Amino acid sequence: MVLVVTASASTAGNPPWIYLTGTIQEVIDELQNQNVSAGKVVYYVDDTTDAKALFCRMG
């Protein structure tokens, strides 16, 4: 599976909400690449192979 990063619309250039779908490892790697703390992840679910996560870049 290919990691899909979907950003919300933003007028400031950096969208605050990011939705990820991919393998569990791809999603975890992207959360780490984005320097996301656990408090900013508002949704995470996985099954045996795939995962989805929603996080906010805003403090």
C-alpha positions in Angstrom: 0.0 0.0 0.0 1.2 3.5 -0.7 1.0 6.2 2.0 -1.7 8.8 1.2 -1.4 12.2 2.9 -4.6 14.3 2.7 -4.4 17.9 4.0 -7.3 20.1 4.9 -7.8 23.3 3.0 -5.8 26.3 4.4 -5.4 29.9 3.6 -2.2 30.2 5.4 -0.3 27.7 3.3 0.3 25.0 6.0 -2.9 23.0 6.5 -3.6 22.3 10.1 -5.3 18.9 9.7 -3.6 15.9 8.1 -5.2 12.6 7.4 -2.9 9.6 6.7 -3.7 6.2 5.3 -1.2 3.4 4.5 0.4 0.4 6.1 0.9 0.6 9.9 4.6 1.2 9.4 4.1 3.9 6.8 1.6 5.8 9.0 3.9 5.5 12.1 6.9 6.6 10.1 5.1 9.6 8.7 3.8 10.6 12.2 7.5 10.5 13.3 8.7 12.4 10.2 6.1 15.1 11.0 7.3 15.2 14.6 3.8 14.6 15.9 3.3 14.2 19.6 0.6 11.8 20.9 -1.5 14.7 22.1 -1.9 16.0 18.5 -3.2 12.6 17.1 -7.0 12.8 17.4 -7.8 9.6 15.6 -5.8 6.4 15.0 -7.0 3.0 13.9 -5.3 -0.1 12.4 -6.1 -3.6 11.4 -3.6 -6.3 10.7 -1.9 -4.5 7.9 -3.3 -1.0 7.3 -3.7 2.1 9.5 -5.4 5.5 9.4 -4.5 8.6 11.5 -5.7 12.2 11.8 -3.6 14.8 13.4 -3.4 18.5 13.9 -0.3 20.6 13.3 -1.5 23.4 15.5 -0.5 23.6 19.2 
